């Protein structure tokens, strides 16, 4: 089974026998061009792949899973779709490694919002596939993790987490829970907050890029 995911790719400017991979996962209602807009600013030795989420939204945009509202306007996610997307992303990593000269031990996920929720889900469920996670404006949803994930070997996994203190889409309180959960799993995490809403400030970008250069 192929992932059938569409994506954009930037070849590494510095070619090695095997190059590391940065896989970009956009947020709800966006597309693969969103995060790819800063691909040129990312380190030269990486393959940069920006994936398009599988579900189409009307009139435009894409989602990794549906977000619905009930009669009282409570928001809830389609967990089954989210788990499917988790496994589609894992499959895409396998495909990219088989098709390109990628170092399978050096895969970094950069997610934004819903893309971050899926980045956490992939890395915690299948840590053998991921070295680094850059988690922008998201949170950990333990409902999306493979049962028994706590027994996984996370020793090589590193995470950079950032959030806006006035995020109106995903409350910063949700993001603040991640470092404690990760610490219990023995995962090293850098956590930063910025005085912004649901987005990535220039300082946030520079901080995660510097972190990435220190975790290559």
C-alpha positions in Angstrom: 0.0 0.0 0.0 1.4 3.4 -1.0 0.7 6.5 1.0 -0.6 8.3 -2.2 0.4 11.6 -0.5 1.2 14.6 -2.8 4.3 16.6 -1.8 6.8 19.2 -2.8 10.5 18.5 -2.5 13.6 20.6 -2.2 16.8 18.7 -3.0 19.7 19.1 -0.7 22.2 21.8 -1.8 25.0 19.8 -0.2 24.8 16.3 -1.5 26.1 13.4 0.6 26.0 9.7 0.2 22.9 9.8 2.5 21.2 13.1 3.4 18.9 13.8 6.3 15.2 14.5 5.8 12.9 17.3 6.9 9.3 16.4 6.5 6.9 19.4 6.8 3.3 18.8 7.9 0.9 21.7 7.5 -2.1 22.7 9.6 -5.9 22.3 9.1 -7.2 24.1 6.1 -3.8 24.8 4.6 -1.7 23.0 2.0 1.8 21.8 1.2 2.9 25.2 -0.1 2.4 26.9 3.3 5.4 25.5 5.3 7.4 25.0 2.0 7.6 28.8 1.8 10.5 28.8 4.2 12.3 25.7 2.7 15.0 28.0 1.2 15.8 29.1 4.8 16.3 25.6 6.1 19.8 23.9 6.3 21.3 23.1 3.0 22.1 19.4 3.6 18.5 18.3 4.1 15.9 16.9 1.7 12.9 19.1 2.5 9.6 17.5 1.7 6.3 19.2 2.4 3.3 16.9 2.3 -0.3 17.6 1.5 -2.9 16.3 3.9 -5.2 13.7 2.4 -8.6 15.2 3.1 -9.9 18.0 0.8 -11.9 20.8 2.4 -14.4 23.0 0.7 -13.9 25.5 -1.0 -10.1 24.9 -0.6 -7.4 23.6 1.7 -6.7 20.2 3.2 -6.9 18.5 6.5 -5.2 15.5 8.2 -8.5 14.7 9.8 -11.9 16.3 10.2 -12.7 18.8 13.0 -16.5 18.9 13.7 -18.7 20.9 16.0 -21.7 19.6 17.9 -25.0 21.5 18.6 -23.4 23.4 21.5 -20.3 24.3 19.3 -18.0 22.0 21.2 -15.2 21.0 18.9 -14.2 17.4 18.4 -11.8 15.6 16.1 -12.3 12.5 13.9 -9.9 10.2 15.8 -10.2 7.4 13.2 -9.2 9.7 10.4 -6.3 11.1 12.5 -5.0 7.6 13.2 -5.2 6.8 9.5 -3.2 9.9 8.7 -0.6 9.0 11.4 0.0 5.7 9.6 -0.1 7.4 6.1 2.8 9.7 7.3 4.7 6.7 8.6 4.3 5.0 5.2 5.4 8.2 3.4 8.6 8.2 5.5 9.3 4.6 4.4 8.6 5.5 0.7 10.9 8.5 0.8 13.7 6.5 2.3 13.3 3.8 -0.3 13.2 6.2 -3.2 15.8 8.8 -2.2 19.3 8.6 -0.7 18.0 9.5 2.8 19.7 8.7 6.1 16.9 6.7 7.8 18.4 7.5 11.2 18.1 11.3 10.6 14.4 12.1 9.9 13.0 15.3 11.4 9.2 16.2 11.4 8.3 19.8 11.4 4.6 20.2 12.1 2.3 23.2 12.6 -1.0 22.9 14.5 -2.8 19.8 13.2 0.5 18.8 11.6 2.2 19.0 15.0 -0.5 16.8 16.6 0.3 14.2 13.9 4.1 14.7 14.3 3.7 13.8 18.0 1.5 10.8 17.1 4.0 9.4 14.5 7.1 10.0 16.7 5.7 8.6 19.9 4.0 5.6 18.1 6.9 4.8 15.8 10.1 6.4 17.3 12.4 4.2 15.2 11.3 6.3 12.2 12.0 9.8 13.7 15.0 11.5 15.2 13.7 15.0 15.8 10.3 16.7 16.1 9.8 20.4 15.8 6.3 21.0 17.2 4.9 24.4 16.4 1.5 25.5 17.9 0.2 22.0 18.7 -0.3 19.6 21.5 -0.1 15.9 22.3 -3.3 13.9 21.8 -2.7 10.6 23.5 -5.9 9.1 21.8 -3.9 9.1 18.6 -0.9 7.0 19.9 -0.5 3.3 19.3 -1.5 1.3 22.4 1.5 0.4 24.5 3.6 3.4 23.1 5.0 3.9 26.6 7.2 0.9 26.2 8.9 2.3 23.0 12.6 3.1 23.0 12.8 6.9 22.9 16.4 7.4 23.8 17.4 9.0 20.4 14.3 11.2 20.1 14.6 15.0 20.6 11.9 17.6 20.5 11.6 21.4 20.1 8.2 22.7 21.2 6.9 26.2 20.7 3.6 28.0 21.2 2.1 31.5 21.2 1.0 32.7 24.6 -2.2 34.3 23.0 -3.0 31.4 20.7 -6.7 31.6 20.0 -6.9 28.2 18.2 -5.0 25.8 20.5 -4.7 27.1 24.1 -1.1 27.5 25.3 -2.2 25.4 28.4 -2.5 22.4 26.2 1.0 22.8 24.8 2.4 23.3 28.3 1.4 19.7 29.2 3.8 18.2 26.6 7.2 18.6 28.4 6.0 16.8 31.5 4.6 13.9 29.5 7.7 13.7 27.4 9.9 13.8 30.5 8.1 10.8 31.9 9.0 8.9 28.7 12.6 10.0 28.9 12.5 12.3 25.9 14.5 15.5 25.9 12.4 18.5 25.0 13.2 22.3 24.5 10.0 24.3 25.2 9.6 28.0 24.3 6.7 30.5 24.2 6.3 33.6 22.2 3.9 36.6 22.6 2.0 35.7 19.5 -1.2 34.0 18.4 -1.6 30.9 16.2 1.5 31.3 14.0 5.3 31.3 13.8 7.1 34.5 14.5 10.5 35.2 13.0 12.2 34.7 16.4 10.4 31.3 16.7 11.7 30.3 13.2 15.3 31.3 14.1 15.1 29.5 17.4 14.0 26.2 15.9 16.4 26.5 13.0 19.3 27.0 15.5 18.0 24.1 17.6 17.9 21.9 14.4 21.5 22.8 13.6 22.5 21.6 17.1 20.6 18.3 16.7 21.7 17.2 13.2 
